[in-house]
Amino acid sequence: MSERKQRRQFLAAGLRGGLLAAALLGSGLLGSALLSCKQGGSSEANDQAGGHPEAKGVRVALVVKNLGNGFFEAAHQGGLEAAKELGGVEVIYTGPTTPTAEGQIEIVGTLIAQKVDAIVISANDPDALLPIAKRAMSRGITVLSFDSGLAPPGRAFQIDASSPELIGQKQIEMVRATLGGKGEVAILSATAQATNQNTWIGVMKAALAKPEYAGLALVDVAYGDDQSDKSYREAIGLLRKHPNLKAIIAPTTVGITAAAKAVTDQGLVGKVFVTGLGLPSEMAGHVHSGAVDRFAIWNPIDLGYTAVYAAHQVVTGKASGKPGTSVVVGRMGTLQIGSNGDAAMAQPFEFDKSNVDQFAKLF
C-alpha cells in the first residue's frame, strides 16, 4: 500500500472517529478526460453500507477546477466518505487538467450524456458555465456548486466552506498580525474569473479601507490561474515590481505555495511574508522556514463530504434545496440555505508553528 493511500485511509478513519473534531473543539471549523472513481473501490463500500434502498444507484459527479490540486483531492476523500456513509452512491471525480471554463463545459456535457443524478461543481467561471448548467437542470439533473459558485440560475444552491466576509476578513487580520499593521501588500489570486477569490478580494479591499488597517497598503493584484508555474512567475513579478513589498496574500492553495517558494528562492525570507489559504501538508515546510508566519483554511474534506451528502439529499427528495430551507448533511449537521441560495459552513481555521505539524498529518 502506498504512503499516499495510507494517509488517505488514516484521514478518513480519523474524521469518522472525531479525531479532527476533538482537536478543533468542534467539527467543521476547518468547509475531455473523464475520471470515474467509484467510492470505496467499485461496489465494496456500497455492500458494506446498505440499509438505504432509496439511495441505490445515485451517481454524483464532483467537478473540480482542475485535477492534481491537493485541495480538491482532499475534498474528493470527503465525498467518498459521505458516499460510503449513505450507501449506494457513486462519486465521479473529474475536472480539466487546467482550470478553464471550456474544459469544465466539455466535462459537464459528457456527464449530461451519461445521465448522472447530480453534478456538484467548483466553477472556473460562474457565467460561462451557466448555459451548460441550465441544460443539465433541464434534463432533470440536480446541480449544486461548491467552493467557487455558479451563477444562481444555473444551480439549486451554492455551498460555501465559510462566508466570504469571514474568509476575506481573516486574511487581512493575519497579514496585519504578521506585519504589525504596517507595510505594502499584494494579492496573488487564482483566475480573474474565479467567483470565490474575487468575492474575497472585494472583502479584503473593503477591510483595508477601514481606519484600523490604514497602515497597510494594497499595491497590486496578480493572477496565477491556479497553475503552479504561472503563480510562481507572477509572485516573482510582484517581488521585482514592488521592492518595498512586505507581504503577499494568496487566497488559493496553489498560489500560496508558489508564492512561498518564490520568496524563498529570491532570498527574501524574513523580509517578505506569505499568508492566505493553504493546506497544512503543503505549508508546514514554509512555516518552519519562516517564509510563512501564519495561514488559514477550512477542512476541504468536510467540504467535499458536505457537497456529496447535500446532493444526495436533494436527489432523493429529502431536501428541496430551495432558499430558506435546510439540508441535513450527516456529521456536519445542517446547512441553512439563505435567501440568495448560498449556504455557509464555518469560519477558516488558523495555522502557525504551534499546530501546523499536527494537521499536516491529516491533510
C-alpha positions as CSV (number, residue, x, y, z in Angstrom):
1,M,0.0,0.0,0.0
2,S,1.4,3.4,-1.0
3,E,2.1,6.1,1.6
4,R,-0.4,8.4,0.0
5,K,-3.2,5.7,0.2
6,Q,-2.3,5.0,3.8
7,R,-2.5,8.7,4.6
8,R,-5.9,9.0,3.0
9,Q,-7.3,5.9,4.8
10,F,-5.9,7.3,8.1
11,L,-7.5,10.6,7.4
12,A,-11.0,9.2,6.6
13,A,-10.9,7.0,9.7
14,G,-9.7,9.8,11.9
15,L,-12.5,12.1,10.8
16,R,-15.1,9.4,11.3
17,G,-13.8,8.8,14.8
18,G,-13.9,12.5,15.6
19,L,-10.1,13.0,15.7
20,L,-10.2,16.3,13.9
21,A,-13.3,17.5,15.7
22,A,-11.7,16.9,19.0
23,A,-8.5,18.7,18.0
24,L,-10.5,21.7,16.9
25,L,-13.1,21.6,19.6
26,G,-15.9,21.1,17.2
27,S,-16.4,19.5,13.8
28,G,-16.4,21.8,10.8
29,L,-14.0,24.5,11.8
30,L,-11.8,23.6,9.1
31,G,-15.8,23.9,4.8
32,S,-12.4,15.8,-22.1
33,A,-10.8,13.1,-20.0
34,L,-13.5,11.9,-17.5
35,L,-12.2,10.1,-14.4
36,S,-14.8,7.9,-12.8
37,C,-13.9,6.8,-9.3
38,K,-16.4,4.6,-7.6
39,Q,-16.3,5.1,-3.8
40,G,-14.7,2.5,-1.6
41,G,-13.2,0.7,-4.7
42,S,-16.0,-0.2,-7.0
43,S,-19.0,-1.7,-5.1
44,E,-17.3,-2.6,-1.9
45,A,-18.4,0.3,0.1
46,N,-22.0,0.0,-1.2
47,D,-22.2,-3.5,0.0
48,Q,-20.9,-2.6,3.4
49,A,-23.1,0.4,4.0
50,G,-26.5,-1.0,3.0
51,G,-29.8,0.0,4.6
52,H,-30.6,2.8,2.1
53,P,-32.6,1.2,-0.7
54,E,-33.9,4.6,-1.9
55,A,-30.4,5.7,-2.4
56,K,-29.3,2.8,-4.7
57,G,-27.8,3.9,-8.0
58,V,-27.3,7.6,-7.1
59,R,-24.4,9.0,-9.1
60,V,-22.9,12.3,-8.0
61,A,-20.3,14.0,-10.2
62,L,-17.8,16.1,-8.3
63,V,-16.4,18.5,-11.0
64,V,-13.4,20.4,-9.7
65,K,-11.5,23.3,-11.1
66,N,-8.6,21.2,-12.2
67,L,-7.1,17.7,-11.5
68,G,-3.9,17.4,-9.5
69,N,-5.0,20.1,-7.0
70,G,-4.4,18.9,-3.4
71,F,-7.4,20.9,-2.1
72,F,-9.8,19.1,-4.4
73,E,-8.1,15.7,-3.9
74,A,-8.9,16.2,-0.2
75,A,-12.5,17.2,-1.0
76,H,-12.7,14.0,-3.0
77,Q,-11.9,12.0,0.0
78,G,-14.6,13.7,1.9
79,G,-17.0,12.9,-0.9
80,L,-16.1,9.3,-0.8
81,E,-16.7,9.2,3.0
82,A,-20.2,10.7,2.5
83,A,-20.9,8.1,-0.2
84,K,-19.9,5.2,2.0
85,E,-21.9,6.5,4.9
86,L,-25.0,7.0,2.7
87,G,-24.7,3.7,0.8
88,G,-25.3,3.1,-2.8
89,V,-23.7,6.3,-4.0
90,E,-21.1,6.5,-6.8
91,V,-18.8,9.5,-6.8
92,I,-17.5,10.5,-10.2
93,Y,-14.5,12.7,-9.5
94,T,-13.4,14.8,-12.6
95,G,-12.1,18.1,-13.8
96,P,-10.0,19.6,-16.6
97,T,-6.2,19.3,-16.5
98,T,-6.0,23.1,-16.4
99,P,-8.5,25.4,-14.6
100,T,-10.6,26.6,-17.6
101,A,-14.3,27.1,-18.1
102,E,-14.0,25.5,-21.5
103,G,-12.7,22.3,-20.0
104,Q,-15.5,22.1,-17.4
105,I,-18.1,22.8,-20.1
106,E,-17.0,19.8,-22.1
107,I,-17.0,17.6,-19.0
108,V,-20.5,18.7,-17.9
109,G,-21.7,17.9,-21.4
110,T,-20.3,14.4,-21.1
111,L,-22.0,14.0,-17.7
112,I,-25.3,15.1,-19.1
113,A,-25.0,12.4,-21.8
114,Q,-24.2,9.9,-19.1
115,K,-27.4,10.9,-17.2
116,V,-25.8,11.3,-13.8
117,D,-28.2,12.2,-11.0
118,A,-26.3,15.2,-9.6
119,I,-23.4,17.5,-10.6
120,V,-21.6,19.4,-7.9
121,I,-19.1,21.9,-9.4
122,S,-16.5,24.3,-8.3
123,A,-16.8,26.8,-11.2
124,N,-13.9,28.3,-13.1
125,D,-16.3,30.9,-14.5
126,P,-19.7,31.5,-13.0
127,D,-21.3,32.9,-16.2
128,A,-19.6,30.9,-18.9
129,L,-20.8,27.7,-17.3
130,L,-24.4,28.9,-16.9
131,P,-25.8,27.6,-20.3
132,I,-24.5,24.1,-19.8
133,A,-25.6,24.0,-16.2
134,K,-29.1,25.1,-17.1
135,R,-29.1,22.4,-19.8
136,A,-28.2,19.8,-17.1
137,M,-31.0,21.1,-14.9
138,S,-33.5,20.9,-17.8
139,R,-32.6,17.2,-18.1
140,G,-33.6,16.6,-14.5
141,I,-30.0,16.6,-13.1
142,T,-29.5,18.2,-9.7
143,V,-26.9,20.9,-10.0
144,L,-25.1,22.4,-7.0
145,S,-21.9,24.4,-6.8
146,F,-19.3,24.4,-4.0
147,D,-16.2,26.4,-3.3
148,S,-16.5,28.6,-6.3
149,G,-20.1,29.3,-7.2
150,L,-22.1,29.1,-10.4
151,A,-24.4,32.0,-11.3
152,P,-27.6,31.4,-9.3
153,P,-29.8,30.5,-12.3
154,G,-27.5,27.5,-13.0
155,R,-27.7,25.7,-9.7
156,A,-30.0,24.8,-6.8
157,F,-27.7,26.3,-4.2
158,Q,-24.1,27.1,-3.5
159,I,-22.1,25.5,-0.7
160,D,-19.5,27.9,0.8
161,A,-16.9,26.5,3.1
162,S,-17.2,29.7,5.0
163,S,-18.8,33.1,4.4
164,P,-17.0,35.5,2.1
165,E,-16.9,38.1,4.8
166,L,-15.1,35.7,7.3
167,I,-12.7,34.5,4.7
168,G,-11.7,37.9,3.4
169,Q,-11.5,39.5,6.9
170,K,-9.4,36.6,8.2
171,Q,-6.7,37.1,5.6
172,I,-6.4,40.8,6.4
173,E,-6.3,40.1,10.1
174,M,-3.5,37.6,9.5
175,V,-1.4,40.0,7.4
176,R,-1.9,42.8,9.9
177,A,-0.7,40.5,12.8
178,T,2.3,39.3,10.8
179,L,3.4,42.8,9.7
180,G,2.5,44.7,12.9
181,G,-0.1,46.6,11.0
182,K,2.2,48.4,8.5
183,G,3.6,47.6,5.1
184,E,2.9,47.2,1.4
185,V,0.8,44.1,0.5
186,A,0.0,42.4,-2.8
187,I,-2.6,39.7,-3.6
188,L,-1.8,36.6,-5.8
189,S,-5.1,35.1,-6.8
190,A,-6.3,32.3,-9.0
191,T,-8.1,33.1,-12.2
192,A,-9.5,36.6,-12.9
193,Q,-13.0,35.0,-13.3
194,A,-12.9,32.8,-10.1
195,T,-16.1,33.7,-8.2
196,N,-14.8,32.9,-4.7
197,Q,-11.4,34.6,-4.9
198,N,-13.0,37.8,-6.5
199,T,-15.5,38.0,-3.7
200,W,-12.8,37.5,-1.0
201,I,-10.7,40.2,-2.7
202,G,-13.6,42.5,-2.6
203,V,-14.0,41.9,1.2
204,M,-10.2,42.4,1.7
205,K,-10.3,45.7,-0.2
206,A,-13.2,46.9,1.9
207,A,-11.4,46.0,5.1
208,L,-8.3,47.8,4.1
209,A,-10.3,51.0,3.6
210,K,-11.1,51.0,7.4
211,P,-9.1,53.2,9.7
212,E,-7.8,50.2,11.7
213,Y,-5.9,49.0,8.6
214,A,-4.6,52.4,7.5
215,G,-1.0,51.2,7.8
216,L,-1.5,48.5,5.2
217,A,-1.3,49.5,1.5
218,L,-2.6,47.2,-1.3
219,V,-0.2,47.8,-4.2
220,D,-1.1,45.1,-6.7
221,V,-3.3,42.1,-7.6
222,A,-1.9,39.4,-9.8
223,Y,-3.5,36.2,-11.2
224,G,-1.7,32.9,-11.4
225,D,-4.7,31.0,-12.9
226,D,-4.3,28.3,-10.2
227,Q,-1.3,26.9,-12.0
228,S,1.9,26.4,-10.0
229,D,4.3,27.6,-12.7
230,K,2.4,30.7,-13.6
231,S,1.6,31.5,-10.0
232,Y,5.4,31.3,-9.3
233,R,6.2,33.6,-12.1
234,E,3.5,36.1,-11.0
235,A,4.9,36.0,-7.5
236,I,8.4,36.7,-8.8
237,G,7.0,39.6,-10.8
238,L,5.4,41.1,-7.7
239,L,8.6,40.9,-5.8
240,R,10.6,42.6,-8.5
241,K,7.9,45.2,-9.3
242,H,7.5,46.3,-5.7
243,P,10.8,46.4,-3.9
244,N,9.2,47.6,-0.7
245,L,6.6,44.8,-0.6
246,K,6.2,43.2,2.8
247,A,3.6,40.5,2.2
248,I,1.8,38.5,-0.4
249,I,-1.7,37.3,0.3
250,A,-2.7,34.2,-1.8
251,P,-6.3,33.1,-1.3
252,T,-5.6,29.9,-3.2
253,T,-3.8,26.7,-2.2
254,V,-1.8,26.7,-5.4
255,G,-0.8,30.4,-5.2
256,I,0.3,30.3,-1.6
257,T,2.8,27.5,-2.1
258,A,4.1,29.1,-5.3
259,A,4.5,32.5,-3.5
260,A,6.3,30.9,-0.5
261,K,8.7,29.2,-2.9
262,A,9.3,32.5,-4.8
263,V,10.1,34.3,-1.5
264,T,12.5,31.5,-0.5
265,D,14.2,31.4,-3.9
266,Q,14.7,35.1,-4.0
267,G,16.4,35.1,-0.6
268,L,13.6,37.2,1.0
269,V,12.6,35.0,3.9
270,G,12.1,37.3,6.9
271,K,11.7,40.3,4.6
272,V,8.6,39.4,2.7
273,F,5.9,37.1,4.3
274,V,3.3,35.0,2.6
275,T,-0.1,34.3,4.0
276,G,-3.6,33.3,2.7
277,L,-5.3,29.9,2.3
278,G,-3.2,26.7,2.2
279,L,-3.1,23.1,3.2
280,P,-1.1,22.2,6.3
281,S,0.6,19.3,4.5
282,E,1.9,21.6,1.8
283,M,2.6,24.6,4.0
284,A,4.4,23.1,7.0
285,G,7.9,23.4,5.5
286,H,7.3,27.0,4.5
287,V,6.1,27.8,8.0
288,H,9.2,26.3,9.6
289,S,11.4,28.1,7.0
290,G,9.9,31.5,8.0
291,A,8.5,32.3,4.6
292,V,5.0,31.9,6.1
293,D,4.1,33.2,9.5
294,R,0.5,32.0,9.5
295,F,-2.2,30.9,7.1
296,A,-5.7,29.6,7.2
297,I,-8.0,27.1,5.6
298,W,-11.3,25.3,6.2
299,N,-11.3,21.5,6.1
300,P,-11.6,20.5,2.4
301,I,-12.6,17.0,3.4
302,D,-15.6,18.4,5.3
303,L,-16.4,20.5,2.2
304,G,-16.4,17.5,-0.1
305,Y,-18.3,15.4,2.4
306,T,-21.0,18.2,2.6
307,A,-21.2,18.6,-1.1
308,V,-21.9,14.9,-1.9
309,Y,-24.2,14.5,1.1
310,A,-26.2,17.5,0.2
311,A,-26.5,16.4,-3.5
312,H,-27.8,13.0,-2.3
313,Q,-30.4,14.6,-0.1
314,V,-31.8,16.7,-3.0
315,V,-31.7,13.8,-5.5
316,T,-33.6,11.5,-3.1
317,G,-36.2,14.2,-2.2
318,K,-35.1,14.5,1.4
319,A,-34.4,18.2,0.8
320,S,-35.7,20.7,-1.7
321,G,-32.6,22.8,-1.9
322,K,-34.8,26.0,-2.1
323,P,-33.9,29.3,-0.4
324,G,-35.0,29.5,3.2
325,T,-34.9,25.7,3.7
326,S,-32.3,23.4,5.4
327,V,-30.4,20.3,4.4
328,V,-29.2,17.7,6.8
329,V,-25.6,16.7,6.0
330,G,-24.6,13.9,8.3
331,R,-21.8,14.6,10.7
332,M,-21.6,18.2,9.5
333,G,-25.1,18.9,10.9
334,T,-27.5,21.1,9.0
335,L,-26.9,23.6,6.2
336,Q,-29.2,26.6,6.2
337,I,-29.8,27.9,2.7
338,G,-30.1,31.7,2.7
339,S,-32.5,33.8,0.6
340,N,-29.8,34.2,-2.0
341,G,-29.3,30.5,-2.4
342,D,-26.0,30.3,-0.5
343,A,-25.2,28.0,2.4
344,A,-22.0,28.6,4.5
345,M,-20.3,26.1,6.7
346,A,-17.9,27.7,9.2
347,Q,-15.0,30.2,9.6
348,P,-11.5,29.4,8.5
349,F,-9.0,27.9,11.0
350,E,-5.6,29.5,11.5
351,F,-2.3,27.6,11.4
352,D,1.2,28.5,12.5
353,K,4.3,26.9,14.0
354,S,2.3,25.8,17.1
355,N,-0.1,23.5,15.2
356,V,0.8,23.1,11.6
357,D,2.7,19.8,12.0
358,Q,-0.3,18.2,13.9
359,F,-2.6,18.9,10.9
360,A,-0.1,18.2,8.2
361,K,-0.5,14.6,9.1
362,L,-4.2,14.9,8.2
363,F,-4.5,17.0,5.1
